[in-house]
Amino acid sequence: DVEFAPYPYHTQRSILADECVRATPTHVSDDVSMSAKFLATHGATLHEWATYLACFVDVSHTHASTTDAAAFRDALKDAFPNTRDGSASKFVGINFVRTGVGEVGGGHMSPIAAFDETTDRVLIAD
């Protein structure tokens, strides 16, 4: 985002302005592309999120209904083997229903910034 130049920060604005992201088909229609306006009015599916993030990094996505908590923890351990030195090589995002964590609203997607195996907790960066 030019607002943070010369630092390579990504914001919702810079991500959604990317040509690859804007070409992402949506769950409404293949003729309706991803945009900030689309997200504000329709939201995005996990598949759409994975598709437009793949414009920037290698992505895989898993639905909770096809796995279990142990596999999720294993993915977190793999992504955050030793983040004390700030050298995480993988990133994890989570899609959740806000009411499940005491918030107002529907579905939401956020990056996970850290995992503490001892307390079995994640830090959601939002």
C-alpha positions as CSV (number, residue, x, y, z in Angstrom):
1,D,0.0,0.0,0.0
2,V,1.5,3.4,-1.0
3,E,0.5,4.8,2.4
4,F,3.3,2.7,4.0
5,A,5.9,3.1,1.3
6,P,8.8,2.1,1.2
7,Y,7.7,-0.7,3.5
8,P,6.0,-3.8,1.9
9,Y,2.9,-3.8,4.0
10,H,-0.3,-5.2,2.5
11,T,-3.7,-3.8,3.4
12,Q,-7.1,-4.7,2.4
13,R,-7.0,-1.8,-0.1
14,S,-3.7,-2.9,-1.7
15,I,-4.8,-6.6,-1.9
16,L,-8.2,-5.9,-3.5
17,A,-6.6,-3.5,-6.0
18,D,-4.4,-6.2,-7.4
19,E,-5.4,-7.4,-10.9
20,C,-5.1,-11.0,-10.0
21,V,-7.4,-10.6,-7.0
22,R,-9.9,-8.6,-9.0
23,A,-10.0,-11.5,-11.5
24,T,-11.1,-14.0,-8.8
25,P,-14.5,-15.5,-9.6
26,T,-17.1,-15.1,-6.9
27,H,-19.8,-17.3,-5.5
28,V,-22.4,-15.0,-7.0
29,S,-21.2,-15.4,-10.6
30,D,-18.1,-16.0,-12.6
31,D,-18.9,-12.6,-14.2
32,V,-18.8,-10.8,-10.8
33,S,-15.2,-10.2,-9.7
34,M,-13.7,-9.7,-6.2
35,S,-13.7,-6.2,-4.9
36,A,-14.1,-4.2,-1.7
37,K,-17.7,-3.5,-2.6
38,F,-18.4,-7.2,-3.3
39,L,-16.9,-8.2,0.1
40,A,-18.9,-5.6,1.9
41,T,-22.2,-6.7,0.4
42,H,-21.6,-10.5,-0.1
43,G,-18.6,-11.6,1.9
44,A,-16.3,-14.3,0.6
45,T,-16.1,-18.0,0.9
46,L,-13.1,-19.8,2.2
47,H,-12.4,-21.0,-1.4
48,E,-12.5,-17.4,-2.7
49,W,-10.2,-16.2,0.1
50,A,-7.7,-19.0,-0.7
51,T,-8.0,-18.2,-4.4
52,Y,-7.2,-14.5,-4.1
53,L,-4.5,-15.0,-1.5
54,A,-2.9,-17.4,-4.0
55,C,-2.2,-14.3,-6.1
56,F,0.6,-13.6,-3.6
57,V,1.6,-16.9,-1.9
58,D,1.2,-20.7,-2.1
59,V,-2.1,-21.5,-0.5
60,S,-3.9,-24.6,0.7
61,H,-7.2,-24.6,2.5
62,T,-9.1,-27.1,4.7
63,H,-12.6,-27.1,5.9
64,A,-13.1,-28.0,9.5
65,S,-15.7,-30.6,8.5
66,T,-13.0,-32.6,6.7
67,T,-10.4,-32.7,9.4
68,D,-10.0,-32.7,13.2
69,A,-8.6,-30.6,16.0
70,A,-5.4,-32.6,16.1
71,A,-4.6,-32.0,12.5
72,F,-5.3,-28.3,13.0
73,R,-2.8,-28.2,15.9
74,D,-0.3,-30.1,13.7
75,A,-0.7,-27.4,11.0
76,L,-0.2,-24.7,13.6
77,K,3.0,-26.4,14.9
78,D,4.3,-26.7,11.4
79,A,3.6,-23.0,10.7
80,F,5.0,-21.7,14.0
81,P,8.0,-24.0,14.8
82,N,10.0,-21.2,16.5
83,T,8.7,-17.8,15.9
84,R,10.9,-16.1,18.5
85,D,13.3,-15.2,15.8
86,G,10.5,-13.9,13.6
87,S,11.3,-16.3,10.8
88,A,7.9,-17.9,10.2
89,S,7.9,-19.5,6.8
90,K,4.2,-20.3,6.6
91,F,1.1,-18.4,7.5
92,V,-2.2,-19.6,8.8
93,G,-5.6,-17.9,8.4
94,I,-8.8,-18.9,10.0
95,N,-12.4,-18.5,9.0
96,F,-14.9,-18.4,11.9
97,V,-18.3,-17.3,12.9
98,R,-18.1,-14.2,15.1
99,T,-21.0,-15.1,17.3
100,G,-18.9,-18.2,18.3
101,V,-16.4,-16.0,20.0
102,G,-18.9,-13.5,21.5
103,E,-18.9,-10.9,18.8
104,V,-21.6,-9.5,16.6
105,G,-21.8,-10.4,13.0
106,G,-21.4,-13.4,10.7
107,G,-18.4,-15.1,9.2
108,H,-14.9,-13.5,9.4
109,M,-11.4,-14.4,8.2
110,S,-8.2,-13.4,10.0
111,P,-4.6,-14.3,10.1
112,I,-3.3,-16.3,13.0
113,A,-0.2,-14.5,14.3
114,A,1.0,-17.0,16.9
115,F,0.3,-20.4,18.5
116,D,1.2,-21.3,22.0
117,E,1.2,-25.1,22.3
118,T,1.4,-25.0,26.1
119,T,-1.8,-23.2,26.6
120,D,-3.3,-24.4,23.3
121,R,-4.2,-20.9,22.2
122,V,-3.8,-18.8,19.1
123,L,-3.4,-15.1,18.6
124,I,-5.7,-13.8,16.0
125,A,-4.4,-10.7,14.3
126,D,-7.2,-8.5,13.3
